[in-house]
Amino acid sequence: MHATQAPEPPTADITHPSQLPAVDKILLHPSLQPLREAYGLDACTRAVRDVLGSLRQQLLGGEEAPAAGLQADPASIVQAAGLRLQRRFAPRLRTVFNLTGTVLHTNLGRALLPQAAVDAVVQAMTSPANLEYDLEDGGRGDRDDLVEALICELTGAEAATIVNNNAAAVLLVLSTLAAAGERREVVVSRGELVEIGGAFRIPDVMTRAGARLVEVGTTNRTHERDYSEAVTDCTAALMKVHCSNYAITGFTKAVSDAQVARIAHDKGLPMIVDLGSGTLIDLREWGLPYEVTVRETIESGADLVTFSGDKLLGGPQAGIIVGKKALIARIKKNPLKRALRVGKITLAALEPTLRLYLHPEKLAEQLTTLRLFTRPQADMQAQALQLQPVLQQALGPAFVVEPAPMTSQIGSGALPVESLPSFGLRIHPASGRQAGRQLAQLEARLRALPRPVIARLRDDALWLDLRCLEAAMQHAFSEQLSLLGR
């Protein structure tokens, strides 16, 4: 016959700090033992002390205190400590539902990796790999060799190198070509002096790279003669910057990549193109708007091209530099290259992503980014009709939930004036009174769910664009909606 532990006697109201239980007593309490197993003794001790400190302040009037005496029995203190430990050890980087309508959302991590890349990353994280080891001769290898041949095959470039993002790629190229000697000037059209999120500005990057910016043309019109007349003995390169996050329309004139390349080569200078997003495929083949490809840019005569890995390419964050072999060799000798290089995780994700492009017939199925771009509106409409009653029941009569057509955008500065027909759920208050406050509170409740839902507030409604909510995620999304009514 086993003895059973007698229940604790009820604890009288505590009115003075001296009545609070000791830390050691709480640490020996049976209900705290699972917390010690999960979080360790040091963390539990800190949490218990914090709880007791807060109770002590309440009793002394340092914090808002209850009118009557304070219940501070060991079980309640353990429960409060457990909540503090959960908050402390909860991950800061959390999985969310992206229902903003922006596929490549910079704040939400941009491109989602294809499964082949995920599998390769797991393998690289859990096993040694030949990151800089040549398996043929047993000597030291170059980590760029893991993907260089594949990149060159897909772009038509002579050589390639990888750094941690496209801003780093631009910095490294400019630092290599224009940071030493008299030839430090780089000629750029005034209409291409872009700024992207995070305060990346072409003029500022040039300054940091040691280059001297020479602006030519005007905001809306630049001519061939502007480039030709700007070249001096101090010119290091001519540069084109793809205006990926804005468009200038109306009375405009731009000089093509091929024309700028011809001018540069006639003067004995290299021509650089910063593509920003950068795509390896003609998106029109999948019914999407046209975006110049890296191969087309190389074929136009560009000597160096920089672009991102985690935007239209659909891979991990990386800055890819392709171009002439001699220039890539100079770039790889720059001391900054080591500071900006990528690790094995990035390369493990990039290689299988690039390999998907070798099988274009299955690309829209296997490359997550392209699959999201090309989701049929009818699929999202059917999804909205399924989710509408579930969400309406969760929100109750205070809100009206209705399926509605909407438009998605590609995001991260890619094709900024183009939109994708989409479908989702539009939520608005049943009463017009304080609609803005009600919607803001609802948005906050969605963000507070176990897997936060990130939506879009616009036109007196909360819009849930379903483009990025694929069928495999739908159950997890709908399952937590009941928590909204609590």
N, C-alpha and C positions, 0 to 999 in steps of 0.2 A: 504494500500500500504506500503510495507516494504522498508525501506531505505537500500541501498546497500553501502558497504564500498568502498570508492574511492581507486583506485590503488595507491600504493606508487609511489612518483615521483622517477625517476632514481637517483641513488646516484652517485655523482661525484667521480672520482678517489681520493683515500685517499693517501696522501703523508707524513703524520706526525702522530705519535701516538695520539696527542691531538685531532685528527679528528675522532678517533674511537668512536663508540657509547658506552654509559654507560651500565654497567651490568644490572641495573634495567630496562632500556629501552628494552633490549633484552628479559628479563624475562616476560615483559608485552606484548610482541609481540604475535598476535593471533596464528601464526604457531607454537609457542612453547608450547601452552596450552596442546596439546595431549601428548607431552613429559613429562610435569609436572604430568599429570594424570598417565602415565605409570611408571615413574621413581622417582617421588617425587621432591619437590622443592630443597632440599639440593644437590641432585645429578645433577640436571639441572644447578644450580648455579655454581657448580664446573666445569661442562663441558663448560659452557659459558666463565667462567674466563680462562680456559685453552686455548680455541680458541682465545680469545682476547689477551692472553699472547703470543701465537704463532704469531699472526698478528703483535703485537707490536715488537717482535724480528725481524721479516722480515723487518719492516719499519726502524728499527735501524741498519739493516745489520748484525744482529746476526745469521740469518739463510739465506739460499738462497732466494733472493727476485726477483720478476719479474722486467723486465726492465722498464716498465711504472708504472703508479700509481696503487694502489691496490684497487680492488673492495671489499668492506667490508660492504655491506648493511646488515640490520638485518636479512632478509630472508636467505642470504648465511651463516651468522653466525649461525643461528638456524640449518640449514642443517648440517653444520660441527659439531655442538654440538651433533646433533642426531646420527651421525656416531660414535662419541666418546662414547656416552651412549650405543649404540648397542654393541660395542666391550667390554666395561666394564662389561656389564651385561650378555654377552653371556656365556653359561656354558663351563667350561673347560673340563669336562667329556662329550664327544660327541659320538654319535652313528656313527659307520663306517661300510663300507663293507669290510669284510675280504676276499680278493681274493689272499692271499699269498700262499695258498695250505697247510698251517699248521692249522689243526683244533683246537687243544688246544694251541693257541698262547698266551704265557705268557704276552706279551706286550699288547695284545688286550683283556685280561680278562679271558682267558682259557674257561672253559665249559660254554655253554649257558644253562640256566635253562629250564627245561620242564615247560609247561604251568601250570601244577598242582602246581609246586613250586612257580611260579609267582603269582598265585591267592592266595596262602597261605601267601606269603610275604605281599601282599597288605592288606589282612585281619589283619595280625599281626601289621602292621604299623598304622592302623586306628582304632584299638579297643584294650582295655585292654585284657590281656591273662594270663593264669595260668602258667606263666614262672617258678615261684618258689612257687607255691601254690598247696597244695594237696587238690583236690576237694572232696576226700572221707572223710578225717577227719578234714578238715578245718585248718590244720596247715601248717607250712612252708614245701615246697617241695624241691627237688633237680632237677635243670634244665636238668641234664643228663638223668633223668628218662623219659623224653619226647621221647627219641630215643634209649635208651640203649637196651631195650628188642628187638626192631626191628633189631638193629645191631647184637646182639648176635644170633638171628634167622638166619640171612643171612650169618654169618661168622663161626658159631659154637663155638664162644668164650664164656667164663663164664661171663665176664663183659666188660664194655666199658666206655670210657669217651671222651669228646670232648674239643679241644682247637682251637686256631684261624688258625693254619696252621700246616703242617707236620714238619716244622723246629721247631716249638714250641713243638710239640709232642715229638720229639727226645730229645730236651733240657730238657723237664720235666721228661721224663723217666730216663735219665742219672743223672739228679740232684737228683732224688729220690733214685736211687739204688747205686750211687757211689760218693755222695758228702760228706759223713760223715764217720768218723772212719777210720780204717786202710784199709778197703776193698774199694779202690778207682780205682783200675785198671780195664780197660775194654779191652778185647782182640778182635782185628779186623784184618782181612787179609789185607795185604798191597795193594792188587789189588782192594780193595773195599773202599778205602779212597776217596770217590767221592767229587767232587765240582759241584754244579749246579749254574744256573744263579742267580745273586744277591749276589755272594760271600758266599754262604752257603757251608762250608767245614766241613766235619766230624771232623777232628782234632781240628778246631777252636771251634766248638760247644761243643766238649768234654771239652775243657779248660774252656769255660764259664760255663759249668755245674758242674765244680769241679771234673771231672773225669780225670784219667791219662790214656792216650792212650798207649796200648802195641801192636805194629805192629808185625804180624807174616807172614811167607812165603815171597814170592817175588811178583813182579808186576804180573807175568803171572802164577805162580804155588804156590799153598798152599796145604799142606797135613794135614791129621788128627793129625799126631804127632806134627805138629807145634802148634796146639791149646793145646794139652795135656801138652806139655812141657812148655808152657807159663803160666800155672796156678800156682799161689803161694798163700800164706796166704793173700796176698793183693788183690787178684782178686775179683771183685764184680760181673762180668757178662761176658759172651761171646756174641759177637754181629756179626750179618750178615747184610750187607748193599746191597740192590739190585742195581746193576749197571744199572740204568734205562736210563741214557743218554749217554752211550758208551758201546762198546763191545770189549773184548780182544779175539783175535782169534789166531790160530796157535798152537804153543807148549804150551798148557795150562793145568792146573789142578786146580779144585776147590772142596771144601768140601761141600756136600749138607747140607741143613737146618737140615735134620733128623740126619745126622752124628754129626753136631755141637751140636744139642740139646742133643744127647746121651752123648757126652763128658761132656757137662755142668752139666747134671743131675747126672752123675757118680761122679762128683766133688762137688755136692751139690750146684750148682750155677744156676741162671736163664739164659735163652738164649733169646736175643732180636733180632728182625728182623725189619729193616727199609725197607719197601717195596717201599717207594717213591710214585709212582703213585697209585698203589693198585687197583685191579679190583675185583669185587664181582662175576663175571661170567667167564666161559670159552669162550673166544672170538672166538674160533674156530667154535662154533655153528653158528656163523654169517659170516663165511668165512674169519675171520680176523686172524692175526698171534697169536700164543700162548703166553700168559703172565700168570705167576703163580698167582693164586687167593689167597685172604686172607684166605679162608677156608682151602685150601691146606697147607698154611703156618702154620696155627694153628694145623692141623692134623699131620704135620711133627714133632711137639713137641715144637714149639716156645712158650715161656711163655708170651711174650709181642710182639705185632706187631703194627707198626705205618704206616699210609698211608694218602693220601690226599683225600679231598672231591671234589675238583674241577678239577680233571684230568679224569682218566678213569671212575671214579664213576659217573661223569656227574652232580654233584651238586654244592653247594656253596663252597667258600673257607673255609676249615676247616682241622684240623688235628685230625685224629681219632686214638685212642689207644684202642686196644682190647687185652684180654688175661686172665690170672688167676685172680680170684676174689680177692684173698688176696693182690696181687701186685697192682691191680687197686685201691683197698682201700687205700693202702699206697700212691699212686700217688695223689689221690684226697685230701689227708691231707697235701700235700706239699703246703706251702704258695704261691709258684709260680702258682699254679693252678688257683687261683683267678685272678692273673694278666693276665693269658693267656686264660681265659674262653671266650666263645662266647656269643653273645647276642641273643635276641629273633628273630631277622631277619634271622640269620644263621640257627637257629633251625627250624624256620618256613619253610625255604626252604629245609632243609635236610630231614625232616620227609617224606613229600610227594615224594621226589626223591627216598628215600629208599623203599617206598611202591610200587613203580612201579616195583621193582625187584620181588615182590610176584606174578606178572603176566607176566612171561617170554614170553608168546606167543605174547604179544603186546609191549614188551619192545623196539624193534627197531622202532616202530611207535611213541611211546610216549616219550622216552628218547632222547632228542635232540642230544646229543653227539653221541649216537649209530646210530641214523638216519643219521647223517652226515658221519660217518665212512662207512656206508653201502650203500650210494647212488650209484645206477648203473651208470657206465661210459656212457652208452647209453643215459641216461637222461641228463647228462651234455653236451654230444655231441649235442643233439637236441637243448639245450639251447644256445650253442655257435653258431650254425647255425642261430638261430633267432636274436641273438645280433650282429653278425658280420656286417651286412649292416648298422645297426643303429650307431654303433661306428665308422665305416668307414666314413659314411657321416659326423659325428660330427668332425672327425679329418681332413678330407679333403685329398688331394693328397700327403701331406707331409709324411704320414705314410701309411704303409701297415698293415691291420688287417686280420689275417687268423685264422680259427679254427685249433686247434692243440692238440694232445694227450700230456699229461703231468703226473707227479706223485705228489701226495699229501703225507704229512706225518702227523702222529698223533700229535706229538708235546709235549711240556712240559716234555721232558725227557722220554716219554713212547715209547717203541719199537723203539729205535733210528736208527736201521739199516733196518727197514722195511718200505715199501712204499705202497701207495694205488693207483691203476690205476685211473687216472682222465682225465678231458678234460677241455679246456678253450680257451682263445684267446691269440695269440702271436702277438705282435706289434713290428715292426721295421721300421726305417726310409726308405723312398723310395730312398733316396740318401745316399750313404755311407759316405758323408762328415760330419764330426763332429757328428757322430752317437751317441757317448757317451753323448755329451752335449744335443742333441735333446731329448734323452730318459730321461735324468735327469730332463729336463724342463717339459716333459710330465708327469713324475711321480709326480712332484711338483704340476702341474695343477690338477691332479686327487686327490691329497691330499687336494687341496683348494676348492673342490666342497662342496656344502651345507652339504651333507653327504659324508665325505671323503672316497675315494677308496684307499685301501692299497693293492698294488700289489708287484711283485717281479722282480727285475732287475737281469738278468743272461744271459750270452752268447750273448751279443749284442742285446738283445731284452727285452721288458717288457711283463711279463707273467701274465695273469689274470686267475687264477685257479677258476673255477666255483663251486667247491665242496660245499662251504659254502654259495652260493647264491641260496637259495631255491626258489621255484616257487612264493611264497608269496612276496618275495622281488624284483622280477625281474622288475616289473613295476616301482617301485621307483628308481631302479638303472638306467634303460634306460631313464626314464623321464628327469633326470638331465644331460644326456650326451650332450644335445644340448648346454649347457653352456660352453663346452670345446672349441667351435669355436669362442667364443666372445673375 
